[in-house]
Amino acid sequence: MKLPAAARAIAVPASDAVEAARLRDTAAFDAAAEALAAQDQERTGRVLGAVVRMLVEESHQDGVDSDDVRAVLAHCVREALAWQDDVDPQVVLVLLAGALGVYDPEGDDAPPKALAQARHGALLIASLLRARPFADYLGLAFDEIARAEHHDG
């Protein structure tokens, strides 16, 4: 996948973080999450949020209800706690709700910090990935965002 520099700056550490989460490689995960957190958080959030939304919708083709959200949240937290003792279910919920378009940032005290978003976003994506590689979803997310920006502009 050929990406412009700005997209590559997100894609590379995101891919590294998701792969490290899938392998449960703590050192690689920490380094990749730090690199991902250093990127523009609005853009990173849009990309990772689009990937999460695609993955959830793909695995719940009849629609997503509150029980589905709870199941995705519980699965992610259970998987992550097996090797990451600082997983915060509230951060996972904020990221999941944001990806699904049901998060109201006005009702929250403060959004999660960049590193927490990077770490928990990668953990959430790793827990949702099944057969297709992350790069497929990442490419679709970048295409979707580019189309939306083109139509808005």
C-alpha contacts under 8 A as a table, 3 or more apart, distances in Angstrom:
res1	aa1	res2	aa2	distance
1	M	139	G	7.13
3	L	6	A	7.99
3	L	7	A	5.86
3	L	8	R	5.72
4	P	7	A	5.43
4	P	8	R	6.12
5	A	8	R	4.96
5	A	9	A	6.09
6	A	9	A	5.20
6	A	10	I	6.98
7	A	10	I	5.38
7	A	11	A	6.01
7	A	142	F	7.64
8	R	11	A	4.75
8	R	12	V	5.75
9	A	12	V	6.06
9	A	13	P	7.12
9	A	39	Q	7.11
10	I	13	P	5.93
10	I	14	A	5.97
10	I	36	L	6.46
10	I	39	Q	6.59
10	I	44	T	6.27
11	A	14	A	5.13
11	A	15	S	5.85
11	A	138	L	7.26
12	V	15	S	5.23
12	V	16	D	6.13
13	P	16	D	4.89
13	P	17	A	5.92
13	P	32	A	5.14
13	P	33	A	7.00
13	P	35	A	5.85
13	P	36	L	5.11
14	A	17	A	5.09
14	A	18	V	6.12
14	A	32	A	7.11
14	A	33	A	7.57
14	A	36	L	6.07
14	A	122	A	6.95
15	S	18	V	5.24
15	S	19	E	6.03
15	S	134	F	7.03
15	S	135	A	7.29
16	D	19	E	5.20
16	D	20	A	6.00
16	D	28	A	7.62
16	D	29	F	7.34
16	D	32	A	5.65
17	A	20	A	5.10
17	A	21	A	6.07
17	A	28	A	7.30
17	A	29	F	5.13
17	A	30	D	7.82
17	A	31	A	7.98
17	A	32	A	4.81
17	A	33	A	5.71
17	A	36	L	7.86
17	A	119	R	7.63
17	A	122	A	5.81
18	V	21	A	5.02
18	V	22	R	6.16
18	V	29	F	7.80
18	V	122	A	4.86
18	V	123	L	6.74
18	V	125	I	6.74
18	V	126	A	5.48
18	V	134	F	7.79
19	E	22	R	5.04
19	E	23	L	6.21
19	E	126	A	7.43
20	A	23	L	5.03
20	A	24	R	5.72
20	A	25	D	5.05
20	A	26	T	7.17
20	A	28	A	5.72
20	A	29	F	4.88
20	A	32	A	7.96
21	A	24	R	4.76
21	A	25	D	6.40
21	A	26	T	7.68
21	A	29	F	6.09
21	A	122	A	6.83
21	A	123	L	5.97
21	A	126	A	6.15
22	R	25	D	7.91
22	R	126	A	5.57
22	R	127	S	7.71
24	R	29	F	7.65
24	R	83	W	6.65
25	D	28	A	5.55
25	D	29	F	5.91
26	T	29	F	4.98
26	T	30	D	6.01
26	T	83	W	7.88
26	T	84	Q	7.98
27	A	30	D	5.25
27	A	31	A	6.33
28	A	31	A	5.22
28	A	32	A	6.06
29	F	32	A	5.18
29	F	33	A	5.92
29	F	119	R	7.95
30	D	33	A	5.20
30	D	34	E	6.18
30	D	119	R	7.91
31	A	34	E	5.22
31	A	35	A	6.34
32	A	35	A	5.06
32	A	36	L	6.07
33	A	36	L	4.97
33	A	37	A	5.97
33	A	115	L	6.59
33	A	118	A	5.42
33	A	119	R	5.41
33	A	122	A	7.89
34	E	37	A	5.09
34	E	38	A	6.36
34	E	115	L	6.36
34	E	118	A	7.64
35	A	38	A	5.24
35	A	39	Q	7.09
36	L	39	Q	5.55
36	L	44	T	7.83
36	L	115	L	7.80
36	L	118	A	5.97
37	A	40	D	7.81
37	A	41	Q	7.10
37	A	114	A	5.05
37	A	115	L	4.92
37	A	117	Q	7.49
37	A	118	A	5.46
38	A	41	Q	7.92
38	A	114	A	7.65
39	Q	44	T	6.82
40	D	43	R	5.62
40	D	44	T	6.08
41	Q	44	T	4.91
41	Q	45	G	5.72
41	Q	114	A	6.59
42	E	45	G	5.18
42	E	46	R	6.24
43	R	46	R	5.12
43	R	47	V	6.27
44	T	47	V	5.20
44	T	48	L	6.08
45	G	48	L	5.28
45	G	49	G	5.58
45	G	117	Q	8.00
46	R	49	G	5.09
46	R	50	A	6.02
46	R	145	I	7.80
47	V	50	A	5.22
47	V	51	V	6.41
47	V	138	L	7.36
47	V	141	A	5.84
47	V	142	F	6.64
47	V	145	I	7.56
48	L	51	V	5.05
48	L	52	V	6.17
48	L	121	G	6.77
48	L	138	L	7.95
48	L	141	A	7.91
49	G	52	V	5.07
49	G	53	R	6.09
49	G	95	L	7.19
49	G	96	L	7.65
49	G	98	G	6.96
49	G	99	A	4.34
49	G	100	L	7.87
50	A	53	R	5.10
50	A	54	M	6.17
50	A	99	A	6.28
50	A	141	A	5.50
51	V	54	M	5.14
51	V	55	L	6.18
51	V	125	I	7.47
51	V	137	Y	5.75
51	V	138	L	6.36
51	V	140	L	7.96
51	V	141	A	5.92
52	V	55	L	5.14
52	V	56	V	6.11
52	V	96	L	7.14
52	V	99	A	6.12
52	V	124	L	7.51
52	V	125	I	6.04
52	V	128	L	7.73
53	R	56	V	5.21
53	R	57	E	6.00
53	R	96	L	7.88
53	R	99	A	5.29
53	R	100	L	5.71
54	M	57	E	5.18
54	M	58	E	5.92
54	M	137	Y	7.46
55	L	58	E	5.09
55	L	59	S	6.27
55	L	125	I	7.83
55	L	128	L	6.27
55	L	129	L	6.98
56	V	59	S	5.27
56	V	60	H	6.08
56	V	64	V	7.76
56	V	128	L	7.25
57	E	60	H	5.02
57	E	61	Q	5.70
57	E	63	G	6.94
57	E	64	V	7.09
58	E	61	Q	5.64
60	H	63	G	5.56
60	H	64	V	5.97
60	H	68	D	7.84
61	Q	64	V	7.84
64	V	68	D	5.79
64	V	69	V	7.05
65	D	68	D	5.27
65	D	69	V	6.45
66	S	69	V	5.03
66	S	70	R	6.21
67	D	70	R	5.07
67	D	71	A	6.14
68	D	71	A	5.01
68	D	72	V	6.15
69	V	72	V	5.17
69	V	73	L	6.06
69	V	96	L	7.74
70	R	73	L	5.05
70	R	74	A	6.00
71	A	74	A	5.13
71	A	75	H	6.00
72	V	75	H	5.19
72	V	76	C	6.15
72	V	128	L	7.80
73	L	76	C	5.29
73	L	77	V	6.15
73	L	89	P	7.24
73	L	92	V	6.73
73	L	93	L	6.48
73	L	96	L	7.77
74	A	77	V	5.22
74	A	78	R	5.96
75	H	78	R	5.24
75	H	79	E	6.12
75	H	127	S	7.15
76	C	79	E	5.25
76	C	80	A	6.03
76	C	123	L	6.91
76	C	124	L	5.67
76	C	127	S	5.30
76	C	128	L	7.70
77	V	80	A	5.12
77	V	81	L	5.90
77	V	87	V	6.78
77	V	88	D	7.82
77	V	89	P	6.31
77	V	92	V	7.79
78	R	81	L	5.30
78	R	82	A	6.65
79	E	82	A	5.58
79	E	83	W	7.77
79	E	127	S	6.98
80	A	83	W	5.81
80	A	84	Q	5.50
80	A	85	D	7.81
80	A	87	V	6.73
80	A	123	L	6.54
81	L	84	Q	4.90
81	L	85	D	5.36
81	L	86	D	7.59
81	L	87	V	6.32
82	A	85	D	7.49
84	Q	87	V	6.13
87	V	120	H	7.28
88	D	91	V	5.45
88	D	92	V	6.61
88	D	120	H	7.92
89	P	92	V	5.04
89	P	93	L	6.08
90	Q	93	L	5.00
90	Q	94	V	6.17
91	V	94	V	5.09
91	V	95	L	6.23
91	V	112	P	6.43
91	V	116	A	7.30
91	V	117	Q	7.20
91	V	120	H	6.81
92	V	95	L	5.19
92	V	96	L	6.03
92	V	120	H	5.89
92	V	121	G	7.20
92	V	124	L	6.92
93	L	96	L	5.03
93	L	97	A	5.88
94	V	97	A	5.20
94	V	98	G	5.90
94	V	103	Y	6.58
95	L	98	G	5.05
95	L	99	A	6.10
95	L	117	Q	7.41
95	L	120	H	7.87
95	L	121	G	6.78
96	L	99	A	5.15
96	L	100	L	6.31
97	A	100	L	5.10
97	A	101	G	6.11
97	A	102	V	5.12
97	A	103	Y	4.87
98	G	101	G	5.01
98	G	102	V	5.89
98	G	103	Y	4.70
98	G	104	D	7.89
99	A	102	V	7.77
100	L	103	Y	7.72
104	D	107	G	5.73
104	D	108	D	7.21
105	P	108	D	5.29
105	P	110	A	7.68
105	P	111	P	7.06
106	E	109	D	7.84
108	D	111	P	7.01
112	P	116	A	6.00
112	P	117	Q	6.03
113	K	116	A	5.32
113	K	117	Q	6.19
114	A	117	Q	5.08
114	A	118	A	6.14
115	L	118	A	5.05
115	L	119	R	6.06
116	A	119	R	5.20
116	A	120	H	5.88
117	Q	120	H	5.34
117	Q	121	G	5.60
118	A	121	G	5.21
118	A	122	A	6.18
119	R	122	A	5.41
119	R	123	L	6.27
120	H	123	L	4.93
120	H	124	L	5.98
121	G	124	L	5.09
121	G	125	I	6.19
122	A	125	I	5.16
122	A	126	A	6.02
123	L	126	A	5.11
123	L	127	S	6.17
124	L	127	S	5.21
124	L	128	L	6.38
125	I	128	L	5.10
125	I	129	L	6.13
126	A	129	L	5.39
129	L	132	R	7.05
129	L	133	P	7.41
129	L	134	F	7.13
130	R	133	P	7.85
132	R	136	D	6.79
132	R	137	Y	8.00
133	P	136	D	5.65
133	P	137	Y	7.26
134	F	137	Y	5.33
134	F	138	L	6.09
135	A	138	L	4.88
135	A	139	G	6.05
136	D	139	G	5.31
136	D	140	L	6.39
137	Y	140	L	5.02
137	Y	141	A	6.05
138	L	141	A	5.03
138	L	142	F	6.25
139	G	142	F	5.23
139	G	143	D	6.20
140	L	143	D	5.06
140	L	144	E	6.07
141	A	144	E	5.08
141	A	145	I	6.16
142	F	145	I	5.17
142	F	146	A	6.06
143	D	146	A	5.10
143	D	147	R	6.17
144	E	147	R	5.19
144	E	148	A	6.22
145	I	148	A	5.05
145	I	149	E	6.08
146	A	149	E	5.12
146	A	150	H	6.05
147	R	150	H	5.04
147	R	151	H	6.20
148	A	151	H	5.17
148	A	152	D	6.06
149	E	152	D	5.02
149	E	153	G	5.87
150	H	153	G	5.19
